[in-house]
Amino acid sequence: MLYDNSQLARVYLHAWQVTGNEFFRNITEEILDYVVREMLDPAGGFYSTQDADSEGVEGKFFVWTTGEIREVLDGDAQADAFMAAYSVTPGGNFEGKNILEFVSDLEQRPALAEARCKLFEAREQRVHPGRDEKILTSWNGLMLATFAEAARALDREDYQQVAERNAGFLLHELRQGNGRLLRSWKDGEAKLNGYLEDYAYLIEGLLELYQTTFEPHWCAAAQELAETMLAHFQAPQGGFFDTSNDHETLITRPRDLQDNATPSGSAMTITTLLKLAGLTSDLRYVDIAHQALAEMQPMMSQYPLGFGQWLQALAYTLSKPREIALVGDPDSADTQALLNVIREGYRPFQVVALGAPEGQRPTPPLLQDRALVEGRAAAYVCRDFACQAPVTEPEGLQAQLERP
């Protein structure tokens, strides 16, 4: 499933940011490289799923016997080392064959890279499993967010290109002229009214992409979708419905609040509104989010495992997230030095806007009334829309970001 890969890659990415362990970075890149290789449509969207079956046999493409591994790898020593590390046995762990499962010390994994490459090349000669090639707006929004965040964290220009192309595809092919989203695309045809999750997930992806590229149109598109979402999905008594107010008539208008394999549309909506508030200085978004979080507090406290995304939104607002405005030429050395500090490590409770001084290009509202300091790039670190004095040196910015 596309959503499995998007969320798993993001977990490993954050683990790398926190620990610096290269194993987590490698796994992140392997997941995303797989998605590009196997799940990316030429038009720029991501397919939904890849089958487990090939040639009518479950798992045939992915599993191995000891004999197949020995045939591919050079010499018994390489084969024995690989099979020991990946728990490969003659009896297998799946219908007489082996699903590769790394069970050795992480330090040994790099030494097995050559063997993995050989087995991958051999596996490519097999009959590939089929795919469900419909492109869903919601799941693509999740993967867009992952590629965008990975691009800036891992300094991968190719991931940024994938993310930009995907965002362009979604806005061109699945957003109608009136600003409304459609849910599904396949073979050049988009159809079905968008659900709340389609809007919320795509907004999340666009916000991550803006904070990677700092191209203002991505932030503008996110805010336009948010306003459309509020107009058509917000409930009069607070919170959000899963279907729009002009959706086909149903027995009851659904409102699923629980987070499952994917975040609920409502929880992701609240998450994105809080981030948008920081970039746009629009306090309406904060008020809507805080009202919804207050109403959900009893359920979050009693059943936390069922409300993971809600808890992330709650943690975000309780942390009093930073709004960071970085003013300067994006390509200049002094701007990049400040940006490197902002992006260092794992900083989940902040939003960042970057642009040239006001008047030179359109910017998100967070950048309004900000200026260079004595001709140098400057960072303005704010909380609750109240800002500290601007800083121009990386050391000064580091001190502000580490201040409780």
N, C-alpha and C positions, 0 to 999 in steps of 0.2 A: 504494500500500500504506500502511496506517495506520502501520506501524512505520517506514517511510521518513520520513514526515512528523514523527513524534515525535522521531526521532534527529536529523534535519536541523535542526529547530527548536531543539533543545537545543544543538547545535553553534553555531548563530548567536547564541543567547542568551549562551553563555559567551564568544564572541568580543566581544560588546558589553560584557560585564562587564569583560573584560580591557582593551579598547582605548578604550571610550567612544565608538566610532564609531557615529553614529546610523543609518548604513546597515544595520548588523547588527541593530539593534533593529527597524528597519522590516521587514526580511525575516522576523524571528522573528514579529512580529505578523501579517504577511500570511499566513504559513503557518498559524498557529493560527486566524486568522479564517476562512481557507478550511475548516479542519477543522470549526469550529462551523457554518459555512454548509452544507457539503456532506456531512459524515460523521457528524453527531450525531443519534442516534435520539431521538425525543421522550421515551423512557423514561430517557434519560441515558447510554446506552452509545454507543460509537463503532463505526461500521461498519468492515468489513475493507478493502475496496478500492473504487475507482471505475474503471470500464472505460475503455479507450483508444478504443473504437469508439462511434460513434453513427450511426444510420441505415445500419448495415452497412458503414461506411467508417472505417478506422482514422484517428484523429486529427482527424476532421471538425470536432468541436466546438471544438478548440483552435487550429487553424491559420488563417492569413490570407493573402489576396492583396493586392497593392499597391492594386488597385481597391477592395477592401472597406475598406481603411484610409482611403483618400481619401474615400470616400463617408461615412464616419462622422465624420471629423475636419473641423474648420472651417478651410478655406483650405489652399492648397498649402504655406504656410510651416510650419504646425503638422504637417501630414502628413509633409513632407520631414524635419523635425527628428526626429520620432518614428521614421521608418523608418531614418534614419541611425544613431540611437542603438541600435536593436534589430536592425540588420543585415537589414532587409527588402529583398529584391530581386525583380525581375519573375520571375526563374527559380526563386526559392525555395530552401529548403534541405531540403524534405521533399516529395517527389512533386509538385513544381511549386508548392507553397505554402510558407508560412513559419511555422516554430516561432519565436516571439519569443525572442530571445537578446540580452540587454543587453550591448553591447560598448563603450559610451562611458565617459567619466570618471564616477565615482560622484557627483561634485559636480553633474552635470547631471541626475541622476535626479529630484530633487524638482520640477524645472521641468516634468517630463513627467507629473506626477500627474493633471492635468486630462484629458490625452489618454488615459491608462490608464483613467480612470474612464468616459469615453465609450465606449471599446472594450469595457469590461466590461459596461456596460449593453446594448450592442448584442449581445454574445455571449450574454447571458441570454435573448435571444429565440430562440436556436437550440434544437434538440432536444437535451436533455441526455443524456449517456451514462448507462448503467445502473450499478448498484452491486451488490456482494456484501454483503448486509445482515446476514450473521451477525456476531455480536459475540463475539470471542475474549477470554477472560480475560487471557491473556498480553499481547497487543498493547494491550489497554485499560490494563493496568498501566503499560506504557511511556508511553502518552499521558497518563495520570493524573499521572505523575511530571513530565512536561514542563509541563503546565498548572499544576501546583502550584508548581513552581519559577519559572515565568514570572510567576505572579501576584504573588509577593513581590518578585522582582527588578525587575519593570516597574511595580509598584504598580497592578495591574489587578484591580479587584474582580470584574469580569465573568469573568475567567479563574478566580478562586478559586471562584466560584459553579459554573462548569462542572466544576471538579475535585471539589468536594464532592458535587455531584449524581452524578457518575460513580462516585465511591467508594461512595456509598450504594447505587447501583444494583448494583454488583458484589457487595457484601456481602449484599444482600438477595436478589438473583436467582441468583447463581452460587455462593454459599456455602450448604451444606446445614446442617440442624439439628445435625449431629454435628461441624460445623466443617470438613468436607471441601469442596474446590472442585470444581466442574464446569468443563468447558473451553469450551463453546460455548452461545450463546443466540440464538434467533431466533423471532420471532412468539410470544413469551411462553413458550417451552419451552426449558429448559436441559437439556443432556445431555453425556455422555462424561466419564469420569474425568479429573480434572485431572492435568497433567504437572508435573514439577519447575519448568519455566519459568513455569507459571501461578502457582504460589505465589511464586516468587522475584520475578517482575516486579510482582505486585500488592503484595508487601511493600515493594518499592522505592517504588512510587507512594504507598502509605500513609505511609511515613516522610517523604517529601517534603511530603505534605499536612499531616502533623502539624507540621512545622517552618515551615509557612506559617500555619496557623490556631492552633496550640498547643491544639487540642481534644484532651484526653487519650484519648478513645475511638479515635482513629485510630491512636495509638501502641499502645494495648492490642490492637487488632485485628491490627496487624502482628506483635506478639509471639505472639499466639494462633496465627496462621498459621505462624509460624516453628516453634513447638513441634510443630504438626501435621506440618509438613514434615520435621522431624528424626525424628519417630516413624515416618514411612512411606517416606522416600526415602533416608535415610542408609545407606551401605554399612557392613557390619561391620568391614571393613578400612580404613575411612576414605573420604571422598569421598561422592558421591551418584549414585544411579541416576536416569534420566529418568522412569521409571515407578514407581508406588507398590508396596509389598510385597503389596498385595491386588489388583493389576491383573490383567487376563486373562493366562493363561499364554502366554508367547512362547518361541520357540526359544532366544533369549538375551535377557537383560534389558538394554536399551540404556543406554549411558552415554557420550553424546557430549560431549567436553570442549572441542572447538574452537569458537571464536567465529566466526560467519559474518556474514550480513547482520544477524542479531540476536545478542545475547550468548547464550552457552550457558547453560543452566539452572544448571549447576554454578558458573560464574564469577559470575553474578548472585547466586546463593545466598551465596557467600563475601563478596561486596560488602555485601550487606544484613546479614549476621551481624556484620560489623565495625561497621557503623553502629548496629545494635541493641545491641551490647555497650556502646557509649558512652552510650546513653540508659538502659539497664537495669542497668548495672554487673554484668552476668552474664559472668563470665570463661570460662564454658563456650563461649560463642560465639567468643571470641578463640582458644581452644585448637583448636577445630574448624577455624577459618579458617587458622590458622598451619600446621597439619598439612597441609591441602590445598595451600596455597601452596608449602610446601617440596617436596611431591611433584611439583608442576607446574613447578618452577623449571627443570629441564633442557629441557623443551619450550618454555617461554617464551623462554629464552636462544637456542635454536637456530632457532625459527620465530616470531619476535615478531609478524609480520603476521597470524598465525592465532590469536592469543590476546590480542586487544585489551582485552577486559573483564577477563581475568585480570591483565593488566599494570596496569589501573586499580586493581584490588583490592590488588595488590602495592604500588603507589605510595601508596595510602591508608595501609596499615599501616606502611610504612617512614617515612612522614612524621610518625609519632607524632601522630595527629590530636588536635585539641583537643575536649574535652567542656565545653561552656559552659552553665552553669546561670544563668538570669536570673530572679531572684525579685522579684516586685512586681505591682502591678495592671496588667494588660495595656493598659488604656486610659489610664494616667496619663502625664503628660508626661515624667517622669524615666525611666520604663521605656522609653518609645518612643525617647528620646534614646540610651539604651544599645543598644537593638535596632537602631537605624539604623547604629551603628558596626559591630555584628556583621555586618550584611547588606551592608556597603559593599564594592563591588568583587567580585572573584572569589575566594571562599574555599572551595575544594572539600574541604579536609581538616579538617572540623569537623562536629560535631552540636550542635544547640541545643535546649534545653528551657526553657520559660517558664511560670511559674505564680505564683499567689498564695502567700503563706507557708503552710507545711505546716499541715494541719488545716482550711483553708478550702475546699479542693477536692481531688479525687484528682489525683495527679501521677505522671509517670514517676519511677523510682527516682533518676535523676540529680538531682532536685530535693529529695530527702529530706535532712533535717537542714540545710537552707539557710534563712537568715532574712534579713529586712531589716536594714539597717545604720542605726541611729539613725533608724528610721522611713522610710528612703529605699530605693528600688529598688537592688538590688545584683547585680553580675555576678560569678560564680565561674568562673574560667578554669582548667581542669584538663588534665593530660596523664598518661596511664597511671593515671588515677583519683587522682592527687595534685594538689591544688589550690593555686593562689596565693591570696594574701590577697584578699578581696572588694573590689571597687571600686564607687564610686557615681557617679563623674564620667566623661563620655565620653572625656576626654583620658587619664585613667588606664587605661581599658579599651583605648583605641587603642594605648597604649604596651605593654600586656601582649600584645596580639595581634600586634604587630610584633616582639616580642622573639624572637630565634632559639631 
